[in-house]
Amino acid sequence: MSDQIQNLTDATFDEVIGSADKPVVVDFWADWCGPCKQIAPILEEFATEQSERFTIAKLDVDANVAIATKYAVMSIPTLLIFKDGQVVGRLVGAKPKGAMLSEITAVL
């Protein structure tokens, strides 16, 4: 995982999201999830290419059940877009890079 992508846990989630100075796209994922592995390289690219617009973070749903439950994440990959600490968008499933970027930027 890129050093530009922040790894979140149940313990760090609220503090990181609440103190973010720009929107945060959180990838809810798991090691065993094929589609999660498909979008991982795209998120790595976003972490570099879009760093001025938003931050990328990841949360492993198997290790951090409380946050996944709190935000009703039922399928993975799910991307939640947080702005000023609030969810402003939700993308479910793997999508091509252009579609993901367009859906993310539409809510920013």
CORNORVEN-V163320 format. One line per field, one symbol per residue. psi: psi as a letter, one per 20 degrees, with the letter a starting at -180 (. if undefined). A space follows every 50 residues. Layout:
# CORNORVEN-V163320
psi: ???
This chain:
# CORNORVEN-V163320
psi: pqiippoqrhhiggggghjpirqpopoorqhioghghgighghgghhghj hhgrqpqqoohhimhgggghjlohqqqpppoppkiqpiqppprprqgggg ghhghhi.
